[in-house]
Amino acid sequence: MAAMQPNVSTVSITPQAIEQTFGVIRPYIRATPIVEVAGVDLDVPCEVVTLKLEQLQLAGSFKTRGAFTHLLTRAVPEAGVVAASGGNHGAAVAYAAGRLGIPATIFVPSISSPAKIDRIRSYGAELVVAGDRYADALAMSQAHADRTGALQVHAFDHLETILGQGTLGYELSRQAPALDTILVAVGGGGLIAGIASWYANRARVIGVEPEAAPTLTAALKAGRPVDAPAGGIAADSLAPRRIGELVFPIARDFVHRVVLVDDAAIRAAQRRLWKALQVVVEPGGAAALAALQSGAYRPADGERVGVVISGANTTAVDFGPS
């Protein structure tokens, strides 16, 4: 088992707690780069866009930050850990568990992409395909935890998850301190909650959701987390059915607004990233850029915009006709 690190789970989700968390997980994660790209190259209405290339993170997505936060700051039983995931979280937990010598069982729905399933298996975790959607896999993972005593590692709605994902915001703010706005894709909301908690209104944080999976949009309209549709081409990363209970008040207080993009816009953003930068990303990883490219988010003149490219666990390189 891994040696225990200072326990960050006893503190609230503040910039100070996120900075402390970064210190704990820094030896285990990759500091992903930024790249400044001319707006014309990305077909967006900005002179320059700052891309945070988090798809280069270990295990292929930002989820690795939260996974290591759990495993390094919580007491892990002999039964190991269990997680439910559309794919990226499962890969991250499997990777972190393998590196720390911890048994891991990962439940994924049938909609998970072959690339994500293969990556989870490659890290040595036990993989179980359960049901059609994330909610089905989550129910099975909870039953497994009850039966075995394994530690549950939630994909988005847990203190350690949000603190870990918030380290991306901490890192980005040091790399590009002058940004006015950061666009972030939203599924269950762990990433945007962490980033928004770090910036705490010191910069605008804009959520971007697929039209086919508007979890945060539905929650903000209802005033609480509610079930939403869970479809679209990014369903294996951005369609958990509802926003997290811990996530919601953070988003309500610190997310400036939320915009929606359709599947065609997400595909167009994937193609543009490949054409302009030879960067391959999964649909969920391209959603934030899709908001700029499609006009769902229109920056003001001179606005300095950052975009989080959040994941690349896909085998797709041919994105179809442009």
N, C-alpha and C positions, 0 to 999 in steps of 0.2 A: 504494500500500500504506500501511497505517497505521503510524505511528511506534511503535517498540517501547517498552514500559514496563518497569519493574523486573521481573525474572523471579521469579515466585513458585513456579515449578514445581520449584525446587531445594530447597524446604523441605518439612517434613512437614505433615500436616493438624492444626494446633493452633489454639487460639483466637487466638494472636498472628498466625499466617499468615492466618487468615480476616479479621482486622481489617486487615491489610496489603492483602489482596485487595480489600476494600471500598474502600479508598482509591484503588486503581487503576481500578476500574470505576464508581465513584460518578458521574462526569460523564456516563456513558452509560446509566444505568438510572434507573428511577423509584422514589423512596422511597414504597412503598405504605402506605396508612393502616391503622390498626386501628379497630375499632368495638366498644364494649362494649354487649352486648345482654342484656336480661333473659332469664333462662332460660325463663320461661314463654312468651316470644315465640317461642322456638325449640323448645319442647316438650322440654326437657332438664332433668335434675335438678340444676341449679346456680342459684344466685341470679343470677349474672352470668357470661356467657361472653365472652371476648375473641377476636374474629375478626381474623385477619391477612388483609387483602383483597388477596392477591397476584395474583388474577385481573385486577387493574387494572394489572399490570406491562406494560411495552412488549412487544408481540407476544403478549400474552394469557396469559402464565404465568411462573412462577419460572424457567423454563429460560433466559431471557434473561440471567440473572446468570452462569450457567456459560458460555454462548456467548461473551459479551464477555471473560470471563476467559481463555478459550483464545486468542481472536483478538488480545488486547492483550498477552499474555505469552509467546507462542510465535512462532517464526520461521515466517512463512507463505510458502510457495513461490509462484512465478508461476502454477502450476496452481490455486492457491486452496485451498479447503477442501471436504471431503465429509463428510456425516453421514447416518446412518440414524436413523429416527425413526418413532414411531407418529403423529406430527403436531406436538406442541408443541415438541419439541427442534428439529425441522426448521424450524419457523416462527421460532424464536429465532435459530438459526444464519443463516437467510436474512436476517432483519432486521439482525442485527449485521454480517454480511458486506456487505449493501447500504449500511449507514451508513458503513462503513469502506472501501468501494470494493474489496472482495475478491470474486473469482468464487466461487460456491458451487453445489454439486450436492447435491441432497437425495433420498435414497431412502426411500420410504414403502411400507408394505404396503397391500394392497387394503382392509383393515379401517379404514384412516384415514378420519375423517369428512370429508364434503365441505367443511365449514367450515375444517378445518385445511389441506386441500389447496388451497383457494382462497386462504387467507392466505399460504401458502408461495409460491404463484405471484405474488401481489400484491407481494411483496418482490423479485421479479426473479431468483430463483434458478432453476436448471435442475431440474426435478422429474421423477423416475422412479418409477413405481409398480412394485414388484417383490415378487411373492409374496404369500402370505396373512397372514403374521405378521411381527412385528418381526425375528425371527431371519433370515428370508429377506432382508429389506431390508438387514440388517447384513452378511450374506455378500456381497451385491451391492456394497455400499459399499466393503468391503475389497478386492474385486477391482478396483473403479474406482481406489482409491488406489494399488494395486500397478501398475496400468497407466499412470496419469497422473502419479504423484508428488504428488497432492493431499494436504493435511494432513487426517488423520482427526480429527473432533471427536466423541468418544464421548458418548452421551446420559447416562450415569450412572457408568461405571466408569473414571474417569480423575481424576488428582489435581486438575487445573484445574477439572473439572466440580464435584467435591465442594467445593473451596474456594469457588467461585463461589456454589453453592447455600447454603453455610454463611453467606454474608452476610445471608441472610434471617433466620437466627437472631440474628446480631449486631444487625441492625436492630430485630427484635422485642424483644430484651432491653433496648434503650434506650427503646423505646416503652412497654413493660409490664414493668418490672423485677421486679415482685412475683409473677409467675406461678409456680405450683408445678408445673404439668404442661402439656405442649404435645402435642397430637395431630396427627400427620402421616401423610398417605397414603403408601403404599409401592408402587413398581413395581419398577424396577431398583435403587432405593435411594439414588441420588445426593442427593436432597433430605434424607432422614432422616439420612444419614451426615454431611452438612454441618451440619445443625442440631444433631445429637447431639455432633459434634465441638466445636461452639461452646460448648454448655452443659456438656459434660464432667461430667455428673452433678450439676451445680449446680441442675438442675431435671429432673423426670421427663420423658422423651421416650417417647411411646407410638406405636408403629406401627399403622397401620390398613390392612388388605389386603382386597380382595374375596375371598369364599370361592372364586370361580372362578379366582383367580390368586394363590395363596398362596406367593409366591416366598420371602419372608423366613421365613415360618413353616416351610416345608419345609427351608430351609437350617439353621435353628436346631435342628430336630429331628434332622437328619442330621449336624450338626457341621461342615458345609461347604456351599458352593453346589451345589445339585442342580437338575435340571429339575423344573418344576412345571407344572400345568395353566395355560393361557393363554387364558382365556375371560371371559365376562361382559360387562356393558354398558360397563365401563370399559376394555375390552381395548386400545383405541387409546392409552391412557396408563399403565395399571397392569398390563400383562401381557407382560413381556419374555421369559418362560420361566424365567429364573433370576436370582437376585440377583447383584450384581457381586462380583468377587473382592476388590477393594479395599474395597468396602462392608461385606462380611461381618464382618471383625474389629472394625470400628467399631461396627456394630450389636450384635455380641455383647457388647462392653464397655460401651457407653453407652446402648443402647436398653433402657428398663426392662421393657417387654413388648410383645407384638404381639397384636392382636385382629382377628377376621374379621367382615366384614359381607356380607350378601347383596345381590343386585341390587335387591330391593324396598326395602331400607333406604336404599340410595344414591338411588333415585328419590324416596323420601319426603324425604330431606334436600334434594334439589334443589327439590322443591315448597315445603318450609318456608322455604328461603332466598328464594325468589321471593315467597311470601306475606308474610313478615315484613319483608323488606328491599328487595324488588324487585331482587334480585341474581340474575342468570342465570349459572349455572356449568355446566360439563360434568360428566359423572358422576364422573370421577376427582377433580375439584375439590371435590366434595361428600362424598367418602368419609370424610374425617376427622370431619366433623360427624355422619355416619351412625352412627358408633360411640357417640357420646353419646346420640343420639336413640333408637337401637334398644336401648340398654342393654348393648351389647357391652363398653363401658367405663363403669363406675359410679364416679364420683368420691366421695370422702369428704365428710362435712359440712364446709363452709367451704373446700374445696379450690378454689384459683384456677386456672381452666382456660383455656388458649388453644387455638385451633383454626386451622390453616392452611388457607385456602381457596385452592387452588393454581392453578386454571386456568379459563378461560371460553371456550375455543375451540369453540363450538357454535352452531348455528342454532336449537336447540330452545328454545322458550318455553312451548309447551303440553306439560306433563309428564304429561298424562293425568289420570284421575279420582283424587281424593284419598281 
